[in-house]
Amino acid sequence: MSNPTRRDFIKFAIAGSIASGCPIDRALIPIPDAHPANIQGEHFAVCHQVRDGHSFPKPEATRTVDVIIIGGGMAGLSAAYFLRGKDFLLLEKEDHFGGNAYQEEFQGQAYSTAAAYDFRNSPCDHLAKEIGLNLLPIDMPDPTIDNGVYTPDTWNTGLTQLPYSKSAIAAWQRFRDDMMKIDLRKQINELDTKTFADLLAPYHCPELNKWWDAYGPSNWGAFTEDTTAFIGVNDAQYLIKGDDSTRVILPGGLGCVTHKLVEVLQPKYGERLIGNATVVSVVPGANDVRVTYYQNDQLTTVSAKFAILATPKFITARLVSNLPDDQRRAMRRMRYAPVPMINMIFDRPVYRKGYDNWCPGNAFTDFIVADWTIRNQPGYHPKYEILTFYCTLREADRATLLSDDDCRAFAGKVLSQFQKCLPEFSVDPIEIRLYRRGHAMMMAVPEQFTKNRFIASRPMDRVFFANSDSGGPESLSMEAVRISQAASEWATLQLAGKPAQANKTAHAALHQFVY
Ligand SMILES: Cc1cc2nc3c(=O)[nH]c(=O)nc-3n(C[C@H](O)[C@H](O)[C@H](O)COP(=O)(O)OP(=O)(O)OC[C@H]3O[C@@H](n4cnc5c(N)ncnc54)[C@H](O)[C@@H]3O)c2cc1C
């Protein structure tokens, strides 16, 4: 037997659900060194039955409420916050709230398990302020690390310093100039019918495609061949203008906001926030909406006057009865990328030269320094350094997340590729935590933003569809907050007997062009 190497002593943990829309699962399952991974405790039976169209018995309603909120991610929690003082009930399938904006901790140091940052003055930033959180500025454009070279400010001063050939850099410059000439507002409909790959093709520059095939999957879940040209141009302009300097965050990523929302809501509304409650059916009727959920091996039905569905559409389509055919089809057309999230915990300083670091051509797309915005605060001497790796997979590779051995092998690949990026990265972490997110991110595919979402998100008489995927063009926490603020206004107007006004509010929110 060979001698154990340092790497054999890295602790490895797998957490999270495979199908984020469904299963009941345990939060974190630590796995001892070098032992076969063990994901016992997760059982997907209920949700797989929902997925497979199984019809659950629907017991008589034992509780009535004015508004039921389904899903306790950023959208569901903010809807609950905006409906404070009303008769609401929130049901969440996990044993914790937060969804894709959920923070974890390692010995008191917070890190993100998905959503990274927000933008100054966005609806999410305003909500954060209102609940007592001051998101701090990142204050730095993103660097790129490729071919063993660190290049700060990729799209401005860095562009000519990138470690590529002269012709590749000339192609990047042409692309940069061309993107700034596009009037996005005028050309949105036309751009949204094309793919970003079509737009990149005339530049004949593999390095350019490689870069966007890191940035795109991490930001909007899709590789260039599946990405709408609209979002490609939008983000190119945003980076070239240096608008990324308006980003804000705290350690924990946007999980810090959901964490605080729960903290604020719990004392007064704790019994209205129910975890471990998987909704299996939503039946809108003439006089109420009947919602049946599964908890502790029991099915319970609640009768609500109105419902806010804050679940992603791929699951919403399976939960709601009586959906018009075109709406169900539109929901089912939406695509979601699998994103294993990897956090590496180091017991020594490794890297603090950039917040969000693009590493094209690897199994991970970028990594984030968890405590970036507080790193220079007086008296801050963290014991550990935590780096968060974003690793969007192609949809065809989703099954990687089903096998604990494959997850472990994948994390090993991410570590060894990271260690080859720069000489100073040749350090082993003391622990690697992989959080499985099977259908994490709505993909920004052509015609989702300008066409499909309006059909998918159309409110029903008693149901509002409020997940961030009702907005866009990419999956954003600020959209989750904005749309659920509209959902709470819609519910309030409905309860006041003003359906026409309620529908006007819903329509305005869904059609608001936030870019
Ligand atoms: C890897 C990654 C990185 C991201 N980075 C950023 C970023 O930097 N900035 C940004 O603004 N956004 C980012 N996002 C997007 C952001 O996380 C989402 O837009 C936002 O968190 C979505 O919130 P939501 O409440 O709409 O949906 P979700 O987070 O999907 O919440 C839905 C909730 O519904 C629950 N649920 C599902 N099915 C059921 C059921 N049957 N019964 C009861 N409950 C159910 C789920 O458990 C979940 O809690 C990122 C997303 C990912 C995946």
The ligand as an SDF file (V2000), in Angstrom:
LIG
                    3D

 53 58  0  0  0  0  0  0  0  0999 V2000
  -24.6750   28.9200   -8.6880 C   0  0  0  0  0  0  0  0  0  0  0  0
  -25.5480   30.1210   -8.6420 C   0  0  0  0  0  0  0  0  0  0  0  0
  -24.9900   31.3950   -8.5550 C   0  0  0  0  0  0  0  0  0  0  0  0
  -25.8080   32.5140   -8.5260 C   0  0  0  0  0  0  0  0  0  0  0  0
  -25.2480   33.7580   -8.3910 N   0  0  0  0  0  0  0  0  0  0  0  0
  -26.0380   34.8280   -8.2780 C   0  0  0  0  0  0  0  0  0  0  0  0
  -25.4980   36.0960   -8.0230 C   0  0  0  0  0  0  0  0  0  0  0  0
  -24.2820   36.2540   -7.9040 O   0  0  0  0  0  0  0  0  0  0  0  0
  -26.3340   37.1640   -7.9130 N   0  0  0  0  0  0  0  0  0  0  0  0
  -27.6840   37.0170   -8.0290 C   0  0  0  0  0  0  0  0  0  0  0  0
  -28.4160   38.0020   -7.9010 O   0  0  0  0  0  0  0  0  0  0  0  0
  -28.2350   35.8120   -8.2480 N   0  0  0  0  0  0  0  0  0  0  0  0
  -27.4420   34.7250   -8.3800 C   0  0  0  0  0  0  0  0  0  0  0  0
  -27.9940   33.4990   -8.5840 N   0  0  0  0  0  0  0  0  0  0  0  0
  -29.4470   33.4170   -8.7540 C   0  0  0  0  0  0  0  0  0  0  0  0
  -30.1660   33.4820   -7.4170 C   0  0  0  0  0  0  0  0  0  0  0  0
  -29.6210   32.5350   -6.5550 O   0  0  0  0  0  0  0  0  0  0  0  0
  -31.6170   33.1620   -7.6620 C   0  0  0  0  0  0  0  0  0  0  0  0
  -32.1540   34.0350   -8.6310 O   0  0  0  0  0  0  0  0  0  0  0  0
  -32.4600   33.3150   -6.4080 C   0  0  0  0  0  0  0  0  0  0  0  0
  -31.8110   32.8110   -5.2810 O   0  0  0  0  0  0  0  0  0  0  0  0
  -33.7530   32.5750   -6.6800 C   0  0  0  0  0  0  0  0  0  0  0  0
  -34.6050   32.6790   -5.6040 O   0  0  0  0  0  0  0  0  0  0  0  0
  -36.0590   32.0980   -5.7090 P   0  0  0  0  0  0  0  0  0  0  0  0
  -36.6670   32.1820   -4.3870 O   0  0  0  0  0  0  0  0  0  0  0  0
  -36.7390   32.7220   -6.8580 O   0  0  0  0  0  0  0  0  0  0  0  0
  -35.8670   30.5610   -6.1360 O   0  0  0  0  0  0  0  0  0  0  0  0
  -35.1180   29.3120   -5.3840 P   0  0  0  0  0  0  0  0  0  0  0  0
  -33.8780   29.7680   -4.7490 O   0  0  0  0  0  0  0  0  0  0  0  0
  -35.0790   28.2770   -6.4480 O   0  0  0  0  0  0  0  0  0  0  0  0
  -36.1530   28.9320   -4.2640 O   0  0  0  0  0  0  0  0  0  0  0  0
  -37.1960   28.0240   -4.4740 C   0  0  0  0  0  0  0  0  0  0  0  0
  -37.5060   27.3520   -3.1570 C   0  0  0  0  0  0  0  0  0  0  0  0
  -38.6190   26.4860   -3.3410 O   0  0  0  0  0  0  0  0  0  0  0  0
  -38.3930   25.2950   -2.6240 C   0  0  0  0  0  0  0  0  0  0  0  0
  -39.2110   24.2240   -3.2100 N   0  0  0  0  0  0  0  0  0  0  0  0
  -39.0380   23.5880   -4.3700 C   0  0  0  0  0  0  0  0  0  0  0  0
  -39.9790   22.6600   -4.5620 N   0  0  0  0  0  0  0  0  0  0  0  0
  -40.7850   22.7240   -3.4940 C   0  0  0  0  0  0  0  0  0  0  0  0
  -41.9550   22.0100   -3.1200 C   0  0  0  0  0  0  0  0  0  0  0  0
  -42.4690   21.0480   -3.8790 N   0  0  0  0  0  0  0  0  0  0  0  0
  -42.5440   22.3340   -1.9440 N   0  0  0  0  0  0  0  0  0  0  0  0
  -42.0420   23.3150   -1.1430 C   0  0  0  0  0  0  0  0  0  0  0  0
  -40.9290   24.0040   -1.4590 N   0  0  0  0  0  0  0  0  0  0  0  0
  -40.3150   23.7190   -2.6270 C   0  0  0  0  0  0  0  0  0  0  0  0
  -36.8890   25.0620   -2.8000 C   0  0  0  0  0  0  0  0  0  0  0  0
  -36.3750   24.1810   -1.8240 O   0  0  0  0  0  0  0  0  0  0  0  0
  -36.3580   26.4780   -2.6550 C   0  0  0  0  0  0  0  0  0  0  0  0
  -36.0700   26.8040   -1.3290 O   0  0  0  0  0  0  0  0  0  0  0  0
  -27.2030   32.3690   -8.6050 C   0  0  0  0  0  0  0  0  0  0  0  0
  -27.7790   31.0860   -8.6860 C   0  0  0  0  0  0  0  0  0  0  0  0
  -26.9560   29.9770   -8.6970 C   0  0  0  0  0  0  0  0  0  0  0  0
  -27.5840   28.6200   -8.7520 C   0  0  0  0  0  0  0  0  0  0  0  0
  1  2  1  0
  2  3  1  0
  2 52  2  0
  3  4  2  0
  4  5  1  0
  4 50  1  0
  5  6  2  0
  6  7  1  0
  6 13  1  0
  7  8  2  0
  7  9  1  0
  9 10  1  0
 10 11  2  0
 10 12  1  0
 12 13  2  0
 13 14  1  0
 14 15  1  0
 14 50  1  0
 15 16  1  0
 16 17  1  0
 16 18  1  0
 18 19  1  0
 18 20  1  0
 20 21  1  0
 20 22  1  0
 22 23  1  0
 23 24  1  0
 24 25  2  0
 24 26  1  0
 24 27  1  0
 27 28  1  0
 28 29  2  0
 28 30  1  0
 28 31  1  0
 31 32  1  0
 32 33  1  0
 33 34  1  0
 33 48  1  0
 34 35  1  0
 35 36  1  0
 35 46  1  0
 36 37  1  0
 36 45  1  0
 37 38  2  0
 38 39  1  0
 39 40  1  0
 39 45  2  0
 40 41  1  0
 40 42  2  0
 42 43  1  0
 43 44  2  0
 44 45  1  0
 46 47  1  0
 46 48  1  0
 48 49  1  0
 50 51  2  0
 51 52  1  0
 52 53  1  0
M  END
$$$$
